[in-house]
Amino acid sequence: MSEEAAKYRAPNDHAIIVGINRYRLKNDIPELLGAVNDATLFHEWTISSRGGGLNPENSHLLVSPKEAGPFEPFRDDIEDEIFEFYNRSYETGGRVGRRLYLFMAGHGVAPADGDDCSLVLGNTPLNPYRVLTGRLTAERVFRQPLFEEVVLFMACCRDVSGAGSHTGLPPAGESLPNARYFHGLAAKWKKRALEKQLPHPFDARKDPLWQSVFTHSLLLGLNSAVDSAGRITALSVRDFVKKQVLNLVPQDQKFAPPFFLDEDAPAIVFREAEAVAAAHGGAASPHVESPSALAVNSTPAPALIPVDVALGDPAAVLSVLDGADLSPRDVQPEPIGDGKYRIHLPPGLYAFNAGPGLSVPVRVLGEALNVNL
């Protein structure tokens, strides 16, 4: 390993990350508010030393221009990034890296394969849609001797029927020995994904921003879904995200996002226990029975952080839930004004609830915090 590569925890991992807000057919395909944020946040996670640990040169972010310009990225732009892996493998005669992350956020359609989702490209005509099909693309890469693991996340709706794209990628071949996959889709077959204003997933002190509920929950899970061995794995992230999404969507949209993985294969590990503990300044608990926010050794007990909460409906009743299993916390909010409360909490991940469909996850760090519900 070169000295440069040694700077990064996962120097042999790669990522292609796509976010599309703007569409040429704006009268037929409305502009999104959160897809570019989703992609940007996921990219931030991949290159963070506390996240994916990738070399920034290996994480490629392709997003819509903010307000004007061409309706990029085009399908060829995305596929060209993937073709680089094929080219590299042909040149070296070997694998390209350990893990490939594929992340796509934007409008989506459901192809005939009920387990897939197609990202609609910004320059699409109305009929047929120009798309890039997620699982099909991921499996084309997976079934080549390029990567040991392929991880796909699709933050897209699947409520509209649409085409599947066989892409321009070479047909399936032979995977590397013991190769593994993990695919997560934001919506079930014929269901919509939801985007809304939510707290920043990495720093609750920052302003809320538009995100998909799926991506927000996913990023929380990738940073804090610790299993019973203190690791963050595909299984612990899956279980964490399902619970978080159900807590953040309205009652009429109560469905858990689908995930696909080989549960008989060795776990895909996003963070080992030692790395989790080091990243958060303590030891991850070996006794967590369900995915949780990081359990940190607390001797002495952590200081309590004041959190001021303002309710949009002053008549609502505020409650505090555990951020992992959504169990009620024994916390008594202190009224400090009309619809305003102060709560003192140790650092950790929580869900604040002010009525049906009004729960939001909140990460309490080391400073006073203001939260609007």
Secondary structure per residue as TSV (DSSP state, phi and psi in degrees):
chain	resnum	aa	ss	phi	psi
A	1	M	-	360.0	133.8
A	2	S	-	-70.9	163.2
A	3	E	T	-61.9	-36.9
A	4	E	T	-65.0	-45.0
A	5	A	G	-65.5	-30.0
A	6	A	G	-66.7	-13.2
A	7	K	G	-69.9	-19.6
A	8	Y	S	-115.6	143.2
A	9	R	S	-69.2	-32.1
A	10	A	-	-128.4	66.6
A	11	P	T	-67.5	-17.1
A	12	N	T	-102.8	11.2
A	13	D	-	-94.3	152.8
A	14	H	E	-134.5	159.0
A	15	A	E	-147.0	140.6
A	16	I	E	-123.7	119.5
A	17	I	E	-127.0	126.1
A	18	V	E	-125.0	134.1
A	19	G	E	-138.1	125.2
A	20	I	-	-126.9	113.6
A	21	N	-	-97.4	-39.8
A	22	R	-	-100.5	139.2
A	23	Y	-	-129.4	138.8
A	24	R	S	-58.7	-39.5
A	25	L	-	-88.6	64.6
A	26	K	T	-66.2	-21.9
A	27	N	T	-78.3	-21.4
A	28	D	T	-106.9	-28.2
A	29	I	S	-123.9	102.0
A	30	P	-	-66.0	149.7
A	31	E	-	-67.2	140.8
A	32	L	-	-91.7	159.9
A	33	L	S	-106.2	-22.7
A	34	G	S	-116.8	-8.0
A	35	A	H	-65.3	-43.4
A	36	V	H	-66.8	-38.7
A	37	N	H	-60.6	-43.4
A	38	D	H	-55.5	-50.2
A	39	A	H	-65.2	-41.5
A	40	T	H	-65.0	-41.2
A	41	L	H	-66.9	-41.4
A	42	F	H	-64.1	-40.6
A	43	H	H	-60.2	-43.0
A	44	E	H	-58.8	-40.9
A	45	W	H	-64.7	-42.7
A	46	T	H	-60.5	-37.0
A	47	I	H	-96.0	0.0
A	48	S	S	-77.8	141.7
A	49	S	T	-66.6	-22.8
A	50	R	T	-94.0	2.1
A	51	G	T	-117.5	-119.0
A	52	G	T	-72.5	-26.4
A	53	G	-	72.6	23.8
A	54	L	-	-78.6	152.7
A	55	N	-	-65.3	126.0
A	56	P	G	-53.4	-27.5
A	57	E	G	-68.0	-17.3
A	58	N	G	-97.3	-0.7
A	59	S	E	-115.0	112.9
A	60	H	E	-108.4	118.3
A	61	L	E	-104.0	122.9
A	62	L	E	-124.2	109.3
A	63	V	E	-134.0	162.4
A	64	S	-	-63.8	142.8
A	65	P	-	-58.3	147.8
A	66	K	S	-64.2	-50.8
A	67	E	S	-128.8	-21.8
A	68	A	S	-150.6	178.3
A	69	G	S	97.8	-176.4
A	70	P	-	-66.2	158.7
A	71	F	-	-88.2	64.7
A	72	E	-	-88.6	168.0
A	73	P	-	-77.4	147.8
A	74	F	-	-83.8	162.5
A	75	R	H	-60.4	-38.5
A	76	D	H	-62.2	-34.7
A	77	D	H	-60.5	-42.9
A	78	I	H	-70.9	-46.1
A	79	E	H	-66.5	-32.7
A	80	D	H	-62.5	-36.3
A	81	E	H	-62.4	-40.4
A	82	I	H	-69.9	-40.1
A	83	F	H	-59.8	-27.6
A	84	E	H	-59.8	-32.7
A	85	F	H	-68.9	-41.6
A	86	Y	H	-61.2	-45.5
A	87	N	H	-60.6	-42.6
A	88	R	H	-65.0	-39.6
A	89	S	H	-66.1	-41.0
A	90	Y	H	-61.7	-37.7
A	91	E	H	-72.1	-37.9
A	92	T	H	-96.3	-19.1
A	93	G	T	72.7	19.9
A	94	G	S	-145.6	-170.1
A	95	R	-	-69.5	161.1
A	96	V	-	-96.1	-40.2
A	97	G	E	-168.1	-178.3
A	98	R	E	-78.3	-53.2
A	99	R	E	-135.9	142.1
A	100	L	E	-117.8	125.3
A	101	Y	E	-96.2	129.6
A	102	L	E	-117.4	122.6
A	103	F	E	-129.8	129.0
A	104	M	E	-133.8	129.2
A	105	A	E	-132.2	133.0
A	106	G	S	158.4	-171.1
A	107	H	-	-64.2	144.6
A	108	G	E	-134.9	159.4
A	109	V	E	-131.6	161.5
A	110	A	B	-102.6	112.8
A	111	P	-	-73.7	177.5
A	112	A	S	-60.3	-31.5
A	113	D	S	-71.0	112.2
A	114	G	T	-64.9	-10.5
A	115	D	T	-102.5	14.4
A	116	D	-	-126.3	171.8
A	117	C	-	-149.2	137.8
A	118	S	E	-110.8	126.7
A	119	L	E	-76.1	128.2
A	120	V	E	-84.1	128.0
A	121	L	-	-81.9	152.3
A	122	G	T	-64.7	-27.5
A	123	N	T	-97.2	21.7
A	124	T	-	-66.6	143.4
A	125	P	-	-74.7	172.7
A	126	L	S	-76.9	-39.1
A	127	N	S	-149.3	115.1
A	128	P	S	-82.6	158.4
A	129	Y	-	-65.8	144.9
A	130	R	-	-88.7	121.1
A	131	V	E	-136.9	167.2
A	132	L	E	-129.1	119.2
A	133	T	E	-87.5	124.1
A	134	G	H	-66.2	-63.0
A	135	R	H	-65.3	-36.2
A	136	L	H	-61.2	-44.2
A	137	T	H	-63.9	-46.2
A	138	A	H	-61.1	-40.2
A	139	E	H	-72.8	-30.9
A	140	R	H	-61.0	-40.8
A	141	V	H	-71.3	-42.8
A	142	F	H	-60.4	-37.4
A	143	R	T	-91.6	42.0
A	144	Q	S	-139.0	155.6
A	145	P	T	-80.6	57.9
A	146	L	T	-105.8	-46.1
A	147	F	E	-135.3	151.2
A	148	E	E	-77.2	-28.7
A	149	E	E	-140.0	139.8
A	150	V	E	-125.9	123.7
A	151	V	E	-119.3	123.1
A	152	L	E	-121.4	133.3
A	153	F	E	-129.1	130.9
A	154	M	E	-121.3	107.0
A	155	A	E	-94.4	72.2
A	156	C	-	-141.5	154.2
A	157	C	-	-73.5	160.7
A	158	R	-	-137.6	27.8
A	159	D	-	-88.2	-14.6
A	160	V	S	-107.9	133.2
A	161	S	B	-71.3	141.5
A	162	G	-	-161.3	-177.5
A	163	A	-	-79.7	158.6
A	164	G	-	-105.4	144.5
A	165	S	-	-111.5	126.6
A	166	H	-	-80.1	0.8
A	167	T	-	58.2	177.1
A	168	G	S	-99.2	13.9
A	169	L	S	-76.5	152.9
A	170	P	-	-58.9	153.2
A	171	P	-	-64.9	166.7
A	172	A	-	-59.7	145.1
A	173	G	-	-130.5	-127.8
A	174	E	-	-111.7	127.7
A	175	S	-	-71.4	163.1
A	176	L	-	-64.0	152.4
A	177	P	T	-56.4	135.4
A	178	N	T	62.2	25.1
A	179	A	-	-64.9	149.8
A	180	R	E	-133.3	157.4
A	181	Y	E	-135.6	158.9
A	182	F	E	-151.3	116.3
A	183	H	E	-122.1	134.8
A	184	G	E	-131.4	131.5
A	185	L	E	-115.4	142.6
A	186	A	S	-69.4	-28.1
A	187	A	S	-133.0	149.7
A	188	K	-	-74.0	169.0
A	189	W	T	-53.7	128.0
A	190	K	T	67.5	21.1
A	191	K	-	-118.2	158.3
A	192	R	-	-94.9	149.1
A	193	A	-	-91.5	156.0
A	194	L	-	-117.2	134.7
A	195	E	E	-118.3	146.0
A	196	K	E	-159.7	169.5
A	197	Q	E	-76.9	126.0
A	198	L	E	-138.5	161.0
A	199	P	-	-60.2	153.0
A	200	H	-	-58.3	128.7
A	201	P	S	-71.0	-16.7
A	202	F	S	-107.2	-20.6
A	203	D	-	-152.9	99.7
A	204	A	T	-67.1	-9.9
A	205	R	T	-76.3	-18.1
A	206	K	S	-79.2	162.7
A	207	D	-	-63.6	146.8
A	208	P	-	-59.9	156.3
A	209	L	E	-146.7	158.7
A	210	W	E	-68.8	129.2
A	211	Q	E	-148.2	160.3
A	212	S	E	-76.2	145.6
A	213	V	H	-58.9	-37.2
A	214	F	H	-62.4	-51.2
A	215	T	H	-65.0	-41.1
A	216	H	H	-57.7	-48.0
A	217	S	H	-66.1	-38.8
A	218	L	H	-60.6	-45.7
A	219	L	H	-68.2	-37.7
A	220	L	H	-60.4	-43.9
A	221	G	H	-65.5	-41.6
A	222	L	H	-64.6	-21.3
A	223	N	H	-99.1	-17.3
A	224	S	H	-144.0	2.0
A	225	A	-	-82.9	78.2
A	226	V	B	-84.2	133.1
A	227	D	-	-91.0	-173.3
A	228	S	T	-65.3	-16.9
A	229	A	T	-98.2	6.0
A	230	G	S	82.6	10.3
A	231	R	-	-102.6	161.7
A	232	I	E	-107.9	115.0
A	233	T	E	-125.9	172.1
A	234	A	H	-58.3	-41.4
A	235	L	H	-67.2	-43.1
A	236	S	H	-69.1	-35.6
A	237	V	H	-66.5	-43.7
A	238	R	H	-56.3	-50.1
A	239	D	H	-65.9	-39.1
A	240	F	H	-62.9	-48.6
A	241	V	H	-63.7	-42.1
A	242	K	H	-57.1	-44.7
A	243	K	H	-67.4	-44.0
A	244	Q	H	-63.7	-43.8
A	245	V	H	-61.6	-44.8
A	246	L	H	-60.8	-29.1
A	247	N	H	-80.0	-16.6
A	248	L	H	-106.3	-8.4
A	249	V	S	-104.5	154.7
A	250	P	-	-63.3	164.0
A	251	Q	G	-58.6	-36.0
A	252	D	G	-79.7	0.5
A	253	Q	G	-122.4	30.5
A	254	K	-	-78.4	82.5
A	255	F	-	-137.7	144.6
A	256	A	-	-88.1	140.9
A	257	P	-	-66.4	144.9
A	258	P	-	-83.2	144.3
A	259	F	E	-129.3	152.9
A	260	F	E	-133.4	126.8
A	261	L	E	-162.9	163.0
A	262	D	-	-91.3	102.0
A	263	E	T	-71.6	-13.6
A	264	D	T	-86.3	-14.0
A	265	A	S	-83.2	159.4
A	266	P	-	-55.8	148.8
A	267	A	-	-63.7	141.4
A	268	I	-	-79.6	121.5
A	269	V	E	-109.1	120.6
A	270	F	E	-85.3	-35.8
A	271	R	E	-145.0	129.4
A	272	E	-	-73.7	160.1
A	273	A	H	-56.8	-41.9
A	274	E	H	-64.9	-38.0
A	275	A	H	-70.6	-36.5
A	276	V	H	-61.9	-48.2
A	277	A	H	-63.3	-43.4
A	278	A	H	-64.1	-37.4
A	279	A	H	-68.8	-25.6
A	280	H	T	-116.0	13.0
A	281	G	T	71.2	24.5
A	282	G	S	-164.2	-170.7
A	283	A	-	-104.7	130.6
A	284	A	-	-68.4	138.0
A	285	S	-	-65.6	134.1
A	286	P	T	-84.4	7.4
A	287	H	T	-120.3	21.2
A	288	V	-	-77.6	119.3
A	289	E	S	-88.4	-17.2
A	290	S	S	-138.7	159.3
A	291	P	-	-54.4	138.3
A	292	S	-	-143.5	165.2
A	293	A	S	-62.5	160.5
A	294	L	-	-56.3	128.5
A	295	A	-	-93.5	116.3
A	296	V	-	-110.1	139.0
A	297	N	-	-50.4	128.5
A	298	S	-	-123.1	56.8
A	299	T	S	-122.5	104.9
A	300	P	S	-73.9	170.9
A	301	A	-	-60.8	142.2
A	302	P	-	-66.7	150.9
A	303	A	-	-65.1	149.3
A	304	L	-	-86.1	136.8
A	305	I	E	-105.0	128.7
A	306	P	E	-73.6	130.4
A	307	V	E	-124.7	117.8
A	308	D	E	-95.6	128.8
A	309	V	E	-120.0	127.2
A	310	A	E	-109.6	125.0
A	311	L	-	-93.6	134.7
A	312	G	S	-63.3	-33.0
A	313	D	S	-110.7	104.5
A	314	P	T	-57.6	-21.7
A	315	A	T	-84.8	-7.4
A	316	A	S	-69.0	158.3
A	317	V	-	-105.4	123.1
A	318	L	-	-89.0	133.6
A	319	S	E	-134.8	156.5
A	320	V	E	-117.8	128.4
A	321	L	E	-116.6	155.6
A	322	D	E	-65.8	136.4
A	323	G	T	-70.2	-13.6
A	324	A	T	-97.6	-59.2
A	325	D	T	-104.5	3.3
A	326	L	-	61.6	24.6
A	327	S	-	-77.9	147.9
A	328	P	B	-63.6	139.3
A	329	R	-	-95.8	142.1
A	330	D	-	-80.2	76.9
A	331	V	-	-128.5	135.3
A	332	Q	-	-109.2	102.5
A	333	P	-	-60.9	137.4
A	334	E	E	-98.7	116.8
A	335	P	E	-63.1	132.3
A	336	I	E	-128.8	12.2
A	337	G	E	162.5	-178.3
A	338	D	T	-67.7	108.3
A	339	G	T	72.0	17.0
A	340	K	E	-122.5	140.5
A	341	Y	E	-137.9	156.3
A	342	R	E	-121.6	133.4
A	343	I	E	-126.9	141.2
A	344	H	E	-109.2	119.7
A	345	L	E	-132.6	147.0
A	346	P	-	-72.3	158.1
A	347	P	S	-55.2	142.2
A	348	G	E	160.1	-171.4
A	349	L	E	-110.6	131.0
A	350	Y	E	-132.7	168.3
A	351	A	E	-123.7	124.7
A	352	F	E	-96.9	131.0
A	353	N	E	-122.5	131.8
A	354	A	S	-130.3	30.6
A	355	G	S	126.4	170.9
A	356	P	T	-55.8	128.5
A	357	G	T	75.7	7.5
A	358	L	-	-116.5	21.3
A	359	S	-	-85.5	138.1
A	360	V	E	-134.1	143.0
A	361	P	E	-76.8	142.2
A	362	V	E	-135.2	126.5
A	363	R	E	-97.8	118.5
A	364	V	E	-94.8	121.4
A	365	L	-	-104.7	-130.2
A	366	G	S	-108.9	7.4
A	367	E	S	-130.9	160.7
A	368	A	-	-56.1	149.8
A	369	L	E	-139.8	142.0
A	370	N	E	-114.0	132.2
A	371	V	E	-129.0	132.7
A	372	N	E	-109.8	128.1
A	373	L	-	-111.1	360.0
